[in-house]
């Protein structure tokens, strides 16, 4: 028991790692759980462990006793920008802007009686991270940027009968934003001066809710509908400007506010047990990205001055379709497989270096092995293929332009987790 308590304490601490997202989209399905191996297929209907808190809290009604899941994962991939002949500034390619990113999650559920269940989840499913070479050709638009949201979600579920269950979770999200961008101190090439730089950093708390219902018309069939509300995050910081000259010094400490809205989402899922070995899973998901708001601060320079503005995301709503299957190979071994398509929240003309999002295809697989009747271990892998993503950004005053594309962008997630039942 002592070793088990030590393991749980360690996983609780590791779950506090900030889960910064991949560049294809900043709402993650990969949060250190077995859901990664299904590409989100069936997420709102599976109810196969306490991580259902993140996908549909009504699933708590299907979990007997007390259960704990702790997960870890790493994201890695390729996000490399190559400039084209329309670029009028100095500098070369970006290097791989996607560093390996660790993450984790923690979930616990407890059945109070035949009707009521409660639980708690701690996970990060919102964010982005891009770390470009400091002297690359797009450094006046972004050098590095990270946005992360860490959620704390106490939840409750009620089971009316064998057919209907409902659930509700209250979400407290701690949002963290930081960015670093170069400033052109030689606009139009009139002088030969080294770059300046500004930094922006803040954190904020936002609040929302997760809600869901599961309908089981017959044994082996579950239909889940889940909703997550929007979460408003308001970041505010004085620009930390480095560089000589009165124009830049006037911007140093300038109070700047960025208003962001983590989008509301709706997910409809199906879990269908076909026979003793096979189950079919499917999901359709909608995300309200059109309400996102500001994504970055921009500093533009002229021969006589400098000005600071915020950049609106100009996002549009997205949807996802996912299909997966589970195969019970042996009494101990369960295989997961899934694939999904996510539409893009941004058109090619509005894509930025701060948030280089795009449409994506997912393929995923994973396996859960029962060490004994009380302990399962899962390993999952997912590949997110973004392909080529063109970007063309121009400063409105100075005319500084960086044009080209991210070539063959992709991200992989490797996830491991354990579930204990008491």
BELCORTA-V790305 format. One record per residue. RES is the residue in three letters. SS is DSSP state (helix for helix, strand for strand, loop for the rest). BURIAL is # if it has 24 or more other C-alpha atoms within 12 Angstrom, else .. Layout:
{{RES:SS:BURIAL} {RES:SS:BURIAL}}
This chain:
{{UNK:loop:.} {UNK:helix:.} {UNK:helix:.} {UNK:helix:.} {UNK:helix:.} {UNK:helix:.} {UNK:helix:.} {UNK:helix:#} {UNK:helix:.} {UNK:helix:.} {UNK:helix:#} {UNK:helix:#} {UNK:helix:.} {UNK:helix:#} {UNK:loop:#} {UNK:loop:#} {UNK:loop:#} {UNK:loop:#} {UNK:loop:#} {UNK:loop:#} {UNK:loop:#} {UNK:loop:#} {UNK:loop:#} {UNK:loop:#} {UNK:loop:#} {UNK:loop:#} {UNK:strand:#} {UNK:loop:#} {UNK:loop:#} {UNK:loop:#} {UNK:loop:#} {UNK:loop:#} {UNK:loop:#} {UNK:helix:#} {UNK:helix:#} {UNK:helix:#} {UNK:helix:#} {UNK:helix:#} {UNK:loop:#} {UNK:loop:#} {UNK:loop:#} {UNK:loop:#} {UNK:loop:#} {UNK:loop:#} {UNK:loop:#} {UNK:loop:#} {UNK:loop:#} {UNK:loop:#} {UNK:loop:#} {UNK:loop:#} {UNK:loop:#} {UNK:helix:#} {UNK:helix:#} {UNK:helix:#} {UNK:helix:#} {UNK:loop:#} {UNK:helix:#} {UNK:helix:#} {UNK:helix:#} {UNK:helix:#} {UNK:helix:#} {UNK:helix:#} {UNK:loop:#} {UNK:loop:#} {UNK:loop:#} {UNK:strand:#} {UNK:strand:#} {UNK:strand:#} {UNK:strand:#} {UNK:strand:#} {UNK:strand:#} {UNK:strand:#} {UNK:strand:#} {UNK:strand:#} {UNK:strand:#} {UNK:strand:#} {UNK:strand:#} {UNK:strand:#} {UNK:loop:#} {UNK:strand:#} {UNK:strand:#} {UNK:strand:#} {UNK:strand:#} {UNK:loop:#} {UNK:loop:.} {UNK:loop:.} {UNK:loop:#} {UNK:loop:#} {UNK:loop:#} {UNK:loop:#} {UNK:loop:#} {UNK:loop:#} {UNK:loop:#} {UNK:loop:#} {UNK:loop:#} {UNK:strand:#} {UNK:loop:#} {UNK:loop:#} {UNK:loop:#} {UNK:loop:#} {UNK:strand:#} {UNK:strand:#} {UNK:strand:#} {UNK:strand:#} {UNK:strand:#} {UNK:strand:#} {UNK:strand:#} {UNK:strand:#} {UNK:strand:#} {UNK:strand:#} {UNK:strand:#} {UNK:loop:.} {UNK:loop:.} {UNK:loop:.} {UNK:loop:#} {UNK:strand:#} {UNK:strand:#} {UNK:strand:#} {UNK:strand:#} {UNK:strand:#} {UNK:strand:#} {UNK:strand:#} {UNK:strand:#} {UNK:strand:#} {UNK:strand:#} {UNK:strand:#} {UNK:strand:#} {UNK:strand:#} {UNK:strand:#} {UNK:strand:#} {UNK:strand:#} {UNK:loop:#} {UNK:loop:#} {UNK:loop:#} {UNK:loop:#} {UNK:loop:#} {UNK:loop:#} {UNK:loop:#} {UNK:loop:#} {UNK:loop:#} {UNK:loop:#} {UNK:loop:#} {UNK:loop:#} {UNK:strand:#} {UNK:strand:#} {UNK:strand:#} {UNK:strand:#} {UNK:strand:#} {UNK:strand:#} {UNK:strand:#} {UNK:strand:#} {UNK:strand:#} {UNK:strand:#} {UNK:strand:#} {UNK:strand:#} {UNK:strand:#} {UNK:strand:#} {UNK:strand:#} {UNK:strand:#} {UNK:loop:.} {UNK:loop:.} {UNK:loop:.} {UNK:loop:.} {UNK:strand:#} {UNK:strand:#} {UNK:strand:#} {UNK:strand:#} {UNK:strand:#} {UNK:strand:#} {UNK:strand:#} {UNK:strand:#} {UNK:strand:#} {UNK:strand:#} {UNK:strand:#} {UNK:strand:#} {UNK:strand:#} {UNK:strand:#} {UNK:strand:#} {UNK:strand:#} {UNK:strand:#} {UNK:strand:#} {UNK:strand:#} {UNK:strand:#} {UNK:loop:#} {UNK:loop:#} {UNK:loop:#} {UNK:helix:#} {UNK:helix:.} {UNK:helix:.} {UNK:loop:.} {UNK:loop:.} {UNK:loop:.} {UNK:loop:.} {UNK:loop:.} {UNK:loop:#} {UNK:strand:#} {UNK:strand:#} {UNK:strand:#} {UNK:strand:#} {UNK:strand:#} {UNK:strand:#} {UNK:strand:#} {UNK:strand:#} {UNK:strand:#} {UNK:strand:#} {UNK:strand:#} {UNK:strand:#} {UNK:strand:#} {UNK:strand:#} {UNK:strand:#} {UNK:strand:#} {UNK:strand:#} {UNK:strand:#} {UNK:strand:#} {UNK:strand:#} {UNK:strand:#} {UNK:strand:.} {UNK:strand:.} {UNK:loop:.} {UNK:loop:#} {UNK:strand:#} {UNK:strand:#} {UNK:strand:#} {UNK:strand:#} {UNK:strand:#} {UNK:strand:#} {UNK:strand:#} {UNK:strand:#} {UNK:loop:#} {UNK:loop:#} {UNK:strand:#} {UNK:strand:#} {UNK:strand:#} {UNK:strand:#} {UNK:strand:#} {UNK:strand:#} {UNK:strand:#} {UNK:strand:.} {UNK:loop:#} {UNK:strand:#} {UNK:strand:#} {UNK:strand:#} {UNK:loop:#} {UNK:loop:.} {UNK:loop:.} {UNK:helix:.} {UNK:helix:#} {UNK:helix:#} {UNK:helix:.} {UNK:helix:.} {UNK:helix:#} {UNK:loop:#} {UNK:loop:.} {UNK:loop:.} {UNK:strand:.} {UNK:strand:#} {UNK:strand:#} {UNK:strand:#} {UNK:strand:#} {UNK:strand:#} {UNK:strand:#} {UNK:strand:#} {UNK:loop:#} {UNK:loop:#} {UNK:strand:#} {UNK:strand:#} {UNK:strand:#} {UNK:strand:#} {UNK:strand:#} {UNK:strand:#} {UNK:strand:#} {UNK:strand:#} {UNK:strand:#} {UNK:loop:.} {UNK:loop:.} {UNK:loop:.} {UNK:loop:.} {UNK:strand:.} {UNK:strand:#} {UNK:strand:#} {UNK:strand:#} {UNK:strand:#} {UNK:strand:#} {UNK:strand:#} {UNK:strand:#} {UNK:strand:#} {UNK:strand:#} {UNK:loop:#} {UNK:helix:#} {UNK:helix:#} {UNK:helix:#} {UNK:loop:#} {UNK:strand:#} {UNK:strand:#} {UNK:strand:#} {UNK:strand:#} {UNK:strand:#} {UNK:strand:#} {UNK:strand:#} {UNK:strand:#} {UNK:strand:#} {UNK:loop:#} {UNK:loop:.} {UNK:loop:.} {UNK:loop:.} {UNK:strand:#} {UNK:strand:#} {UNK:strand:#} {UNK:strand:#} {UNK:strand:#} {UNK:strand:#} {UNK:strand:#} {UNK:loop:#} {UNK:loop:#} {UNK:loop:#} {UNK:loop:#} {UNK:loop:#} {UNK:strand:#} {UNK:strand:#} {UNK:strand:#} {UNK:strand:#} {UNK:strand:#} {UNK:strand:#} {UNK:strand:#} {UNK:strand:#} {UNK:strand:#} {UNK:strand:#} {UNK:strand:#} {UNK:loop:.} {UNK:loop:.} {UNK:loop:.} {UNK:loop:.} {UNK:strand:.} {UNK:strand:#} {UNK:strand:#} {UNK:strand:#} {UNK:strand:#} {UNK:strand:#} {UNK:strand:#} {UNK:strand:#} {UNK:strand:#} {UNK:strand:#} {UNK:loop:#} {UNK:loop:#} {UNK:loop:#} {UNK:loop:#} {UNK:loop:#} {UNK:helix:#} {UNK:helix:.} {UNK:helix:#} {UNK:loop:#} {UNK:loop:#} {UNK:loop:#} {UNK:loop:#} {UNK:loop:#} {UNK:loop:#} {UNK:loop:#} {UNK:loop:#} {UNK:loop:#} {UNK:strand:#} {UNK:strand:#} {UNK:strand:#} {UNK:strand:#} {UNK:strand:#} {UNK:strand:#} {UNK:strand:#} {UNK:strand:#} {UNK:strand:#} {UNK:strand:#} {UNK:strand:#} {UNK:strand:.} {UNK:strand:.} {UNK:loop:.} {UNK:loop:.} {UNK:strand:.} {UNK:strand:#} {UNK:strand:#} {UNK:strand:#} {UNK:strand:#} {UNK:strand:#} {UNK:strand:#} {UNK:strand:#} {UNK:strand:#} {UNK:strand:#} {UNK:strand:#} {UNK:strand:#} {UNK:strand:#} {UNK:strand:#} {UNK:strand:#} {UNK:strand:#} {UNK:strand:#} {UNK:strand:#} {UNK:strand:#} {UNK:strand:#} {UNK:loop:#} {UNK:loop:.} {UNK:loop:.} {UNK:loop:#} {UNK:loop:.} {UNK:loop:#} {UNK:strand:#} {UNK:strand:#} {UNK:strand:#} {UNK:strand:#} {UNK:strand:#} {UNK:strand:#} {UNK:strand:#} {UNK:strand:.} {UNK:strand:#} {UNK:strand:#} {UNK:strand:#} {UNK:strand:#} {UNK:strand:#} {UNK:strand:#} {UNK:strand:#} {UNK:strand:#} {UNK:strand:#} {UNK:strand:#} {UNK:strand:#} {UNK:strand:#} {UNK:strand:#} {UNK:loop:.}}
